[in-house]
Amino acid sequence: MFELVGAGAARTRLQAASARGLTQFVGRDAELAVLPQALVLAAELGMRPLQAHRHRGLGTLYLKTAQREPACAALSAAIALYRAMDMTFWLPQAEER
């Protein structure tokens, strides 16, 4: 049972989760370590679309874990790759974050 006691300072789900100090990624270090490795492998194999998608995924992950600087860097890289490859379908999803 829950009791509503008033409005809090958080205005988004991310802010509320950050205030609790936990995210859906707590305890998932092994899985999270694979994401940057996938980006390196995609770069080595010259798979630019996959690189762009991995950058976007990492940017989203960093935002969910309240890491703004790495999120901005990853999303900027994704946007640059999408534009360079004329993959305009994915641009709005990367830019809105």
PERA-V542884 format. One record per residue. RES is the residue in three letters. SS is DSSP state (@ for helix, = for strand, . for the rest). OMEGA is omega as a letter, one per 20 degrees, with the letter a starting at -180 (none if undefined). BURIAL is I if it has 9 or more other C-alpha atoms within 8 Angstrom, else O. Layout:
RES|SS|OMEGA|BURIAL / RES|SS|OMEGA|BURIAL
This chain:
MET|.|r|O / PHE|.|r|O / GLU|.|r|O / LEU|.|a|O / VAL|.|r|O / GLY|.|a|O / ALA|.|r|O / GLY|.|a|O / ALA|.|a|O / ALA|.|r|O / ARG|.|r|O / THR|.|r|O / ARG|@|r|O / LEU|@|r|O / GLN|@|r|I / ALA|@|r|I / ALA|@|r|I / SER|@|r|I / ALA|@|r|O / ARG|@|r|O / GLY|.|a|O / LEU|.|r|O / THR|.|r|I / GLN|.|a|O / PHE|.|r|I / VAL|.|r|O / GLY|.|a|O / ARG|.|a|O / ASP|@|a|O / ALA|@|r|O / GLU|@|a|O / LEU|@|r|I / ALA|@|a|O / VAL|@|a|O / LEU|@|r|I / PRO|@|r|I / GLN|@|r|O / ALA|@|r|I / LEU|@|r|I / VAL|@|r|O / LEU|@|r|O / ALA|@|r|I / ALA|@|a|I / GLU|@|a|O / LEU|.|r|O / GLY|.|a|O / MET|.|a|I / ARG|@|r|I / PRO|@|r|I / LEU|@|r|I / GLN|@|a|I / ALA|@|r|I / HIS|@|r|I / ARG|@|r|I / HIS|@|r|I / ARG|@|r|I / GLY|@|r|O / LEU|@|r|I / GLY|@|r|I / THR|@|r|I / LEU|@|r|I / TYR|@|r|I / LEU|@|a|I / LYS|@|r|I / THR|.|r|I / ALA|.|r|O / GLN|.|a|I / ARG|@|a|O / GLU|@|r|O / PRO|@|r|I / ALA|@|r|I / CYS|@|a|I / ALA|@|a|I / ALA|@|a|I / LEU|@|r|I / SER|@|r|O / ALA|@|r|I / ALA|@|a|I / ILE|@|r|I / ALA|@|r|O / LEU|@|r|I / TYR|@|a|I / ARG|@|a|I / ALA|@|a|O / MET|.|a|O / ASP|.|r|O / MET|.|a|I / THR|@|r|O / PHE|@|a|O / TRP|@|a|O / LEU|@|a|I / PRO|@|a|O / GLN|@|r|O / ALA|@|a|I / GLU|@|a|O / GLU|.|a|O / ARG|.|none|O
